[in-house]
Amino acid sequence: MKVTIIGSGPAGLYAALVAQRNGAKVTLVEKSERLGGTCVLYGCIPSKAMLAPLGLAYSLNRLGREVKFTFQELRSLSMSTVDRVSKAVSLTLESAGIDVVHGNAELRSGKVHVGGEQIPSDAVIVATGTRKPDIKYTVASDDLPYYETDFNKVVLIGGGVGGVEYGWLLRMAGKEVTIVEKDSLLLPGHDQDLRTSVTSYFRRMGVNLMLNSIAKLENGSVTVNGEKLDADLVVMTFGRKFETFGFDELTSEGKIEVDEFMRTKVNGIYAAGDVTGSYTAHEAIHKGFVAGINATGGRKKYEGNAIPKVIYTEPQIAYVGRTEGICRKTNMTEIVRAVAEKRTEGFVKICRDEQGRITGGVAFSERGEEIITFVSTLMRIGVKVSDAIDVVLPHPSYLEAVWETLLRLQP
């Protein structure tokens, strides 16, 4: 069996590996010279490499020791990490015996063509991801790890996930940061308690917030509420587009529509990752995993409920599900591990329905990623609050914030 995969990001990589493991002859097509897709080259990997030393600085600052990193130092760390991880993707595919073809792929009558030649395929998995917005007079957040020109005053357009993560990064790197957001609080569309706390925290960090405001770009300058802002750099933090060029016959409302088996409306063609409407690498990995299984004869469903999501500031911002219904909170000032380590910023919030099932949670806290992953696991296996409180957690630990909150949430 021959399987062709378009795109080398997380979805494409894991689709290729599982299809090869299931006995298929796999060809992976990537339009870029380097492998890894947006996550490795522009998104989660370079940003986390830049955030890591700043997290260390944050921890030491809380203990009265000041440590600083320049943006160029962060950028250097980021670029070396990107290079290493991209090469690792290449070696992984090579060692698995997967053929890699570089070029632009397109679908014609259900067949994959690259550079004018057709690639014989029994099944196709499209994992082309997203592309940055078409913008003038500014840069996208993707460009920041590659930005070599020195700057001090930066304006971030958008106070959503990207604006918050890069706003924290740039402020911790010593930049004068302004965030322009059309809503009244940061993180529009998220839990109200989270939005209020994060907005307050950013103000205390010294980030200039221009809320209820719309930025206008013209000839390299940015104007807000009739005021021209003094900025060395303007960054657009939202607006990525689905990369569907060459695959129009699969699209609906701009993205590629798939069912729970990752099948498109064209027989024998599957899709996975961001191009199907999700925006995290871990969702892409699992979608690619499911697509690879099903493209090689399996019948596995993608379970998209209770997906944890994280914004890697300090404290971390993490969330899962819906924070509606019956909810309770625990402030980190009540958690002795947080008190001992002087990390008492934030809270944990968990919600349940009338039957006692956990419906969602938020952690704005140290180890928020781990806390919400635990809550997500409880949701995935359908544990009721009354049973979840029987889980024994270490003391002292940040995870105790979950247990304390569940105690308050008991029916």
C-alpha positions as CSV (number, residue, x, y, z in Angstrom):
1,M,0.0,0.0,0.0
2,K,1.2,3.5,-0.9
3,V,0.4,6.5,1.3
4,T,1.3,10.1,0.4
5,I,1.3,12.7,3.2
6,I,1.4,16.4,2.5
7,G,3.2,18.5,5.2
8,S,5.9,17.7,7.8
9,G,4.4,19.4,10.8
10,P,3.3,17.4,13.9
11,A,0.2,16.0,12.1
12,G,2.2,14.9,9.0
13,L,5.1,13.5,11.0
14,Y,2.9,11.2,13.1
15,A,0.6,10.3,10.3
16,A,3.7,9.2,8.3
17,L,5.2,7.2,11.2
18,V,2.1,5.3,12.0
19,A,1.3,4.5,8.4
20,Q,4.8,3.2,7.9
21,R,4.6,1.1,11.0
22,N,1.4,-0.4,9.6
23,G,3.2,-1.6,6.6
24,A,2.6,1.2,4.0
25,K,5.2,2.6,1.7
26,V,5.1,6.3,2.7
27,T,6.1,9.4,0.8
28,L,6.0,12.7,2.6
29,V,5.8,16.0,0.6
30,E,7.1,19.2,2.1
31,K,7.2,22.5,0.3
32,S,9.9,24.1,2.6
33,E,13.5,23.2,2.6
34,R,13.4,22.5,6.3
35,L,11.1,20.0,8.0
36,G,8.9,20.4,11.0
37,G,6.1,22.8,9.9
38,T,5.0,25.9,11.7
39,C,5.3,24.4,15.1
40,V,9.0,23.6,14.8
41,L,10.1,26.5,12.5
42,Y,8.0,29.4,13.7
43,G,5.6,28.6,16.5
44,C,5.7,26.4,19.6
45,I,9.3,25.3,19.5
46,P,11.1,28.7,18.9
47,S,8.8,30.5,21.3
48,K,9.3,27.9,24.1
49,A,13.1,28.1,23.6
50,M,12.9,31.9,24.1
51,L,10.5,31.5,27.1
52,A,12.6,29.0,29.0
53,P,15.4,31.3,30.2
54,L,12.8,34.0,31.0
55,G,10.9,31.5,33.2
56,L,14.2,31.0,35.1
57,A,14.6,34.7,35.5
58,Y,11.0,35.0,36.7
59,S,11.7,32.4,39.4
60,L,14.9,34.0,40.6
61,N,13.3,37.5,40.6
62,R,10.6,36.1,43.0
63,L,13.4,35.2,45.4
64,G,15.1,38.6,45.1
65,R,17.8,37.8,42.5
66,E,17.7,39.8,39.3
67,V,18.7,38.0,36.1
68,K,18.2,39.5,32.6
69,F,18.4,38.1,29.1
70,T,18.6,40.2,26.0
71,F,16.3,39.6,23.1
72,Q,19.2,38.6,20.9
73,E,20.3,36.0,23.5
74,L,16.8,34.6,23.4
75,R,16.8,34.7,19.6
76,S,20.1,32.8,19.4
77,L,18.8,30.1,21.8
78,S,15.7,29.9,19.7
79,M,17.5,29.5,16.4
80,S,19.8,26.7,17.6
81,T,16.8,24.8,19.0
82,V,14.8,25.1,15.7
83,D,17.8,23.8,13.8
84,R,18.3,20.9,16.1
85,V,14.6,19.9,16.2
86,S,14.2,20.3,12.4
87,K,17.1,18.0,11.8
88,A,15.7,15.5,14.3
89,V,12.5,15.4,12.3
90,S,14.5,14.7,9.1
91,L,16.5,11.9,10.8
92,T,13.4,10.3,12.3
93,L,11.7,10.1,8.9
94,E,14.9,8.8,7.3
95,S,15.5,6.1,9.9
96,A,11.8,5.0,9.4
97,G,12.4,4.5,5.7
98,I,10.0,7.3,4.7
99,D,10.8,9.1,1.4
100,V,10.7,12.9,1.6
101,V,10.0,15.0,-1.5
102,H,10.4,18.7,-1.5
103,G,7.9,20.7,-3.6
104,N,4.4,22.2,-3.8
105,A,1.7,19.5,-3.8
106,E,-1.7,19.9,-5.3
107,L,-4.7,17.6,-5.8
108,R,-6.1,17.0,-9.2
109,S,-9.1,14.7,-9.5
110,G,-8.1,13.0,-6.3
111,K,-4.4,12.5,-7.4
112,V,-1.4,14.2,-5.8
113,H,0.9,16.1,-8.2
114,V,4.3,17.6,-7.3
115,G,6.3,19.6,-9.8
116,G,4.1,18.3,-12.6
117,E,4.5,14.7,-11.7
118,Q,1.9,12.4,-10.2
119,I,2.8,10.5,-7.0
120,P,1.1,7.1,-7.0
121,S,-1.1,6.8,-3.9
122,D,-3.6,4.4,-2.5
123,A,-4.4,6.9,0.3
124,V,-3.5,10.6,0.9
125,I,-3.3,12.6,4.1
126,V,-3.3,16.3,3.8
127,A,-1.6,18.1,6.8
128,T,-0.7,21.4,5.3
129,G,-1.4,23.5,8.4
130,T,-1.8,27.2,8.4
131,R,0.0,30.2,7.0
132,K,0.7,33.6,8.6
133,P,-1.7,36.5,7.7
134,D,-1.1,38.6,4.6
135,I,-0.1,41.9,6.3
136,K,1.7,45.1,5.4
137,Y,3.8,47.5,7.5
138,T,4.2,45.1,10.3
139,V,5.4,41.6,11.2
140,A,3.6,38.5,12.4
141,S,4.4,36.8,15.7
142,D,5.9,34.0,13.6
143,D,8.6,36.4,12.5
144,L,9.8,37.4,16.0
145,P,12.3,34.6,16.5
146,Y,13.9,35.6,13.2
147,Y,13.8,39.4,13.8
148,E,17.4,40.7,13.8
149,T,16.9,44.4,14.0
150,D,17.2,45.8,17.6
151,F,14.1,47.4,19.0
152,N,12.8,48.6,22.3
153,K,9.2,49.8,22.0
154,V,6.8,47.2,20.6
155,V,3.1,47.2,19.9
156,L,1.2,43.9,19.8
157,I,-2.1,44.0,17.9
158,G,-4.4,41.5,19.6
159,G,-4.7,40.5,23.3
160,G,-5.6,36.9,22.6
161,V,-3.4,33.8,23.2
162,G,-0.6,35.0,20.9
163,G,-0.6,38.6,22.3
164,V,-0.5,37.4,25.9
165,E,2.3,34.9,25.4
166,Y,4.5,37.2,23.4
167,G,3.5,40.2,25.5
168,W,4.9,38.4,28.6
169,L,8.0,37.3,26.7
170,L,8.9,40.7,25.4
171,R,8.2,42.5,28.7
172,M,10.4,40.0,30.6
173,A,13.0,40.6,27.9
174,G,13.0,44.3,29.0
175,K,11.0,45.8,26.1
176,E,8.4,48.5,26.4
177,V,5.2,46.6,25.5
178,T,1.8,47.9,24.4
179,I,-1.1,45.5,23.7
180,V,-4.0,46.8,21.7
181,E,-7.2,44.7,22.1
182,K,-10.7,45.6,20.9
183,D,-12.3,43.9,23.9
184,S,-12.5,45.2,27.5
185,L,-10.1,42.5,28.8
186,L,-7.3,40.3,27.6
187,L,-8.0,36.8,26.3
188,P,-11.4,37.4,24.7
189,G,-13.6,34.3,24.6
190,H,-12.0,32.8,27.7
191,D,-13.2,32.3,31.3
192,Q,-14.1,35.7,32.9
193,D,-12.2,35.1,36.1
194,L,-9.1,34.2,34.1
195,R,-9.5,37.3,31.9
196,T,-9.8,39.6,34.9
197,S,-6.8,38.1,36.7
198,V,-4.5,38.1,33.7
199,T,-5.4,41.6,32.7
200,S,-4.6,42.8,36.2
201,Y,-1.3,40.9,36.2
202,F,-0.2,42.4,32.9
203,R,-0.8,45.9,34.2
204,R,1.2,45.2,37.3
205,M,4.0,43.8,35.1
206,G,4.2,47.2,33.4
207,V,2.5,46.3,30.1
208,N,0.6,49.2,28.6
209,L,-2.9,47.9,27.8
210,M,-5.1,49.8,25.3
211,L,-8.4,48.0,25.7
212,N,-11.7,48.7,23.9
213,S,-9.4,49.9,21.1
214,I,-8.8,49.1,17.5
215,A,-5.4,49.6,15.9
216,K,-5.1,51.1,12.4
217,L,-2.0,50.5,10.3
218,E,-0.9,52.9,7.7
219,N,2.5,53.5,6.0
220,G,4.4,51.7,8.7
221,S,2.8,53.5,11.7
222,V,0.0,52.4,14.1
223,T,-2.8,54.7,15.3
224,V,-5.1,53.9,18.2
225,N,-8.1,56.1,19.1
226,G,-6.7,58.8,16.9
227,E,-3.3,58.7,18.6
228,K,-0.2,57.7,16.7
229,L,1.9,55.3,18.8
230,D,5.6,55.5,19.2
231,A,6.8,52.1,18.2
232,D,10.0,50.5,16.9
233,L,8.1,47.3,16.0
234,V,4.5,46.4,15.4
235,V,3.5,42.8,15.7
236,M,0.2,41.1,14.5
237,T,-0.6,38.3,16.9
238,F,-3.6,36.7,15.2
239,G,-5.1,36.0,11.8
240,R,-3.4,32.8,10.6
241,K,-5.1,31.3,7.5
242,F,-5.8,27.7,6.6
243,E,-3.2,26.5,4.0
244,T,-5.5,24.9,1.4
245,F,-3.9,26.1,-1.8
246,G,-4.0,23.2,-4.2
247,F,-6.7,21.4,-2.2
248,D,-9.7,23.5,-2.9
249,E,-11.9,20.5,-3.7
250,L,-11.6,19.4,-0.1
251,T,-12.5,22.7,1.6
252,S,-15.6,24.1,3.3
253,E,-15.6,27.5,4.9
254,G,-11.9,27.9,4.3
255,K,-10.7,24.8,6.0
256,I,-10.7,21.1,5.1
257,E,-13.7,19.3,6.6
258,V,-13.2,15.9,8.1
259,D,-15.3,13.4,10.0
260,E,-14.3,11.7,13.3
261,F,-12.2,9.3,11.3
262,M,-10.3,12.2,9.6
263,R,-11.9,11.4,6.3
264,T,-12.5,14.2,3.8
265,K,-15.4,14.2,1.4
266,V,-13.2,12.6,-1.3
267,N,-12.8,8.9,-1.0
268,G,-9.3,7.8,0.1
269,I,-8.2,11.2,1.1
270,Y,-7.8,12.2,4.8
271,A,-6.7,15.4,6.5
272,A,-5.2,16.2,9.9
273,G,-3.8,19.1,12.0
274,D,-4.4,22.8,11.8
275,V,-5.9,22.7,8.3
276,T,-8.9,20.9,9.8
277,G,-9.6,23.7,12.2
278,S,-7.6,23.0,15.4
279,Y,-4.7,25.2,16.5
280,T,-2.5,23.2,18.8
281,A,0.4,20.8,18.1
282,H,-0.9,18.1,20.4
283,E,-4.3,18.1,18.7
284,A,-2.4,17.9,15.4
285,I,-0.3,14.9,16.6
286,H,-3.4,12.9,17.6
287,K,-5.3,13.8,14.5
288,G,-2.3,12.7,12.4
289,F,-2.0,9.5,14.4
290,V,-5.7,8.7,13.8
291,A,-5.4,9.6,10.1
292,G,-2.4,7.3,9.7
293,I,-4.2,4.4,11.2
294,N,-7.3,4.8,9.2
295,A,-5.5,5.5,5.9
296,T,-3.9,2.0,6.3
297,G,-7.1,0.1,6.9
298,G,-7.9,0.9,10.6
299,R,-11.1,2.4,12.0
300,K,-10.2,4.7,14.9
301,K,-12.1,7.7,16.0
302,Y,-10.5,11.0,17.0
303,E,-11.7,12.0,20.4
304,G,-11.5,15.8,20.6
305,N,-13.1,16.4,24.0
306,A,-11.2,17.6,27.0
307,I,-8.1,18.9,25.2
308,P,-5.8,20.8,27.6
309,K,-4.4,24.1,26.3
310,V,-1.6,26.1,27.7
311,I,-0.2,29.7,27.4
312,Y,3.4,29.5,28.5
313,T,3.7,32.7,30.6
314,E,4.8,32.6,34.2
315,P,2.5,31.9,36.0
316,Q,1.2,29.5,33.3
317,I,-2.3,29.9,31.9
318,A,-4.0,26.6,31.2
319,Y,-7.6,25.6,30.5
320,V,-9.8,22.7,29.4
321,G,-13.4,22.3,28.6
322,R,-16.1,24.7,29.6
323,T,-16.1,26.8,32.8
324,E,-19.9,26.9,33.3
325,G,-22.4,25.4,35.6
326,I,-21.3,24.9,39.2
327,C,-17.8,26.2,39.7
328,R,-15.4,26.7,42.6
329,K,-12.0,28.4,43.0
330,T,-8.9,28.0,45.1
331,N,-6.4,30.8,45.3
332,M,-2.8,29.9,45.1
333,T,-2.3,31.8,48.4
334,E,-4.0,28.9,50.0
335,I,-1.5,26.3,48.7
336,V,1.4,25.8,51.0
337,R,3.9,24.8,48.3
338,A,3.1,28.0,46.5
339,V,3.6,30.0,49.7
340,A,6.9,28.2,50.4
341,E,8.2,29.0,46.9
342,K,6.7,32.5,46.7
343,R,4.6,31.6,43.7
344,T,1.2,32.6,45.0
345,E,-0.1,34.5,42.0
346,G,-3.3,33.2,40.5
347,F,-5.9,30.5,41.1
348,V,-7.4,27.2,40.1
349,K,-11.0,26.9,39.1
350,I,-13.0,23.7,38.3
351,C,-16.6,23.3,37.2
352,R,-19.1,20.4,37.2
353,D,-22.6,19.7,36.0
354,E,-25.6,18.7,38.1
355,Q,-24.6,15.0,37.8
356,G,-21.2,15.7,39.3
357,R,-19.2,15.3,36.1
358,I,-16.3,17.7,35.6
359,T,-17.0,20.0,32.7
360,G,-13.9,22.2,32.6
361,G,-11.2,24.0,34.5
362,V,-8.8,26.9,34.5
363,A,-5.3,27.3,36.1
364,F,-3.5,30.6,36.2
365,S,-0.7,29.4,38.4
366,E,2.7,27.8,38.8
367,R,2.6,24.3,37.1
368,G,-0.7,25.3,35.5
369,E,0.1,22.9,32.6
370,E,0.3,19.9,34.9
371,I,-2.7,20.9,36.9
372,I,-5.0,21.2,33.9
373,T,-3.6,18.0,32.3
374,F,-4.7,16.2,35.5
375,V,-8.2,17.8,35.3
376,S,-8.3,16.9,31.6
377,T,-7.5,13.3,32.5
378,L,-10.3,13.2,35.0
379,M,-12.7,14.5,32.4
380,R,-11.6,12.1,29.7
381,I,-12.2,9.0,31.9
382,G,-15.5,10.4,33.2
383,V,-14.7,10.5,36.9
384,K,-17.2,12.2,39.1
385,V,-16.1,14.8,41.6
386,S,-17.2,12.5,44.5
387,D,-14.8,9.8,43.2
388,A,-12.0,12.2,42.2
389,I,-11.5,13.4,45.7
390,D,-10.3,9.8,46.6
391,V,-7.2,10.4,44.5
392,V,-4.2,10.9,46.8
393,L,-1.9,13.7,45.7
394,P,1.6,14.5,47.1
395,H,2.0,17.1,49.9
396,P,3.1,19.8,49.5
397,S,2.4,20.1,45.8
398,Y,0.8,22.4,43.4
399,L,-1.6,19.6,42.4
400,E,-3.2,19.9,45.8
401,A,-5.0,23.0,44.3
402,V,-7.1,20.5,42.3
403,W,-8.0,18.4,45.4
404,E,-8.8,21.5,47.4
405,T,-11.1,22.8,44.7
406,L,-12.8,19.4,44.2
407,L,-13.5,19.3,47.9
408,R,-15.4,22.6,47.5
409,L,-17.1,21.3,44.4
410,Q,-18.7,18.2,46.0
411,P,-22.4,17.8,45.3
